[in-house]
Amino acid sequence: MVRPARVDELTAALSDATVDAPWEVFRRCEAADALGEMGPAAETAIPALVRTLSVRVTVDCVLALRVAAARALWRVGRRADLALPYLLKALDDDYWGVARTAIETLGEMEEAGQPAAAKLVSLAKKRLASGPFHFEQWVEGAGSGQPAPLLAAVAAALGACAAGSAETRDILLELARNPDGSVRASAEAALAGW
């Protein structure tokens, strides 16, 4: 059960004050993530989450905060209209790792994430052509409990939000031939849903 006092406490962490330190960005990300985990029970936090999409940030990890707020807006209020622009922007990130969060959120959005299909396909093609992104190096050393490979997450998201497109089918067929078993399994599961 979600306690209203906890929602209020987390909402207060999403202040309108300028963010001028990385630790403050990550503190606010944690608050947004916790609100997102509460789902619709945290609906009173929606105005603060919306403001978080545009609060002034003077440090270089601004996209992490925007994506955390966008994900929470989807999970709390199903606000694809507000979340999609930030999730789409995050798909261009190959350094900070917010692309993974965006990909996973787009998969959760199912049909509401369909506007991202072309960017997801482009991301998969870029990743296949250039090899692992910078942030993936950090995940490799994370030990057990590490997330599925990025391409597996892309395949799952495409299966959830972009079924039916020829371009999507083509990239999923390519991913189904990937040497990584989890990428293959995600692509095959996505194709099976067609």
Residue pairs with C-beta under 8 A, 6 or more apart in sequence:
2 38
2 41
2 42
4 44
6 38
7 35
7 38
7 41
7 42
7 44
7 45
8 44
10 31
10 34
10 35
10 42
10 45
11 31
11 35
11 42
11 44
11 45
11 48
13 27
13 28
13 30
13 31
14 28
14 31
14 32
14 45
14 48
14 49
14 51
14 52
14 55
14 69
15 55
16 51
16 55
17 55
18 55
18 56
18 57
18 58
19 25
19 28
19 55
19 56
19 57
19 58
19 59
19 62
19 65
20 57
20 58
20 59
21 59
22 59
22 61
25 57
25 59
25 61
25 62
25 64
25 65
26 61
26 64
28 52
28 65
28 68
29 64
29 65
29 68
32 49
32 52
32 65
32 68
32 69
32 71
32 72
33 68
33 71
33 72
35 42
35 45
35 49
35 72
35 76
36 42
36 68
36 71
36 72
36 74
36 75
36 76
37 75
38 76
39 75
39 76
40 76
40 77
42 72
42 76
43 76
43 77
45 72
45 76
46 73
46 76
46 77
46 79
49 69
49 72
49 73
49 76
49 77
50 69
50 73
50 82
52 65
52 66
52 68
52 69
53 66
53 69
53 70
53 73
53 82
53 86
55 65
57 65
61 96
63 86
63 89
63 90
63 93
63 96
63 98
64 96
64 98
66 86
66 89
66 90
67 86
67 87
67 90
67 98
67 101
67 102
67 105
68 101
69 86
70 82
70 83
70 84
70 85
70 86
70 87
70 90
70 102
70 105
71 83
71 87
71 101
71 102
71 105
73 79
73 82
73 83
74 80
74 83
74 105
74 108
74 109
74 112
75 108
78 112
80 109
80 112
80 113
83 105
83 109
84 112
84 113
84 115
84 116
86 102
87 102
87 105
87 106
87 113
87 116
88 102
88 115
88 116
88 119
90 98
90 99
90 101
90 102
91 99
91 102
91 103
91 116
91 119
91 120
91 122
91 123
92 99
92 119
93 99
94 126
94 133
94 134
94 135
95 133
95 134
95 135
96 135
97 135
97 136
97 138
97 139
99 123
99 133
99 135
99 150
100 135
100 147
100 150
100 153
103 120
103 123
103 150
103 153
103 154
103 157
104 153
104 157
105 113
106 113
106 116
106 120
106 157
106 160
106 161
107 113
107 153
107 156
107 157
107 159
107 160
107 161
108 160
109 160
109 161
110 160
110 161
111 161
112 161
113 157
113 160
113 161
113 162
114 161
114 162
116 157
116 161
116 162
117 158
117 161
117 162
117 165
117 167
117 168
118 167
120 154
120 157
120 158
120 161
120 162
120 168
121 158
121 162
121 165
121 167
121 168
121 171
123 154
124 151
124 154
124 155
124 158
124 171
124 174
124 175
125 171
127 133
127 150
127 151
127 154
128 151
128 174
132 140
132 150
133 150
136 149
136 150
139 146
139 147
140 146
147 153
148 156
148 182
148 186
149 180
149 182
149 183
151 175
151 178
151 180
151 183
151 186
152 180
152 182
152 183
152 185
152 186
152 187
153 186
154 175
155 172
155 175
155 183
155 186
155 187
155 189
155 190
156 186
156 189
156 190
158 168
158 171
158 172
158 190
159 172
159 186
159 187
159 189
159 190
159 191
159 193
160 190
162 168
163 190
163 193
163 194
164 194
169 191
169 194
172 187
172 190
172 191
173 187
173 191
174 187
175 183
175 184
175 186
175 187
176 184
176 187
176 188
176 191
177 184
178 184
178 187
